[in-house]
């Protein structure tokens, strides 16, 4: 039996390579430069499997260029880069990496929350600048985190992991989601449901954990910032386009909110210059970036590919319809 041919747009990690290499012939893109679109379309032509990043669009164009493709395995939980209906139409499995990054992403949302509240970016710059003149009473005073109200927009696995961490800070936890959590989950996480507007009005820290969908694109814009407290901070580790960035810049400039900490942007890797302000903390899409978690994500993508190409149902299938057809 010939071994299935795979394209991986990154060299991955040793553990993930071992999984793939055991059954597949893998064309690893190893250049430090990202694979460009033309090269991706060329290399995927004769491949049955694709391991890809969230920066690569799997759409009709790519699928048309890859007539043998059976699976596109995204190394990310978010899959807005994949046109899942287009994959389904062509019988191509699409998979993601849910679950393994929840705690790491929640850690990072808290990292950003603490950083923006306690002005770590400004403090670090001062400490490194050589201009620090020593302790001063009113120097870089930030905002207390403990005892405040944490609003969580999107109460899935990651939003809940963020909520769980709030207990140590004795915070009040509110959430909004299209679906109410069960009473048991609300009790366990000490979280109360609010409608969207009430969440905006009551939160001191608003942390965003919704997937990017047609309904969540631009969910936070001028009218929403106007409802928030002028002392409130916005934290986003979900997807950039959930926030209208131009409106966010305006809200920050006009004091509608106190600050923002962002890991994701509307047009990555471009960051709107207006976001580069003292009251923002900006990270380059790092929320799941611990070595342990990124390794798990790569292994999960590899396992999905191997399952599909050895006749088993990929564990993280986004389009189960393609499997029923078998
Ligand atoms: C990262 O942004 C992911 O969706 O896993």
Boltz pocket constraint, residues with backbone or C-beta under 6 A from the ligand:
constraints:
  - pocket:
      binder: B
      contacts: [[A, 54], [A, 75], [A, 76], [A, 77], [A, 78], [A, 79], [A, 97], [A, 101], [A, 237], [A, 238], [A, 288]]
      max_distance: 6.0
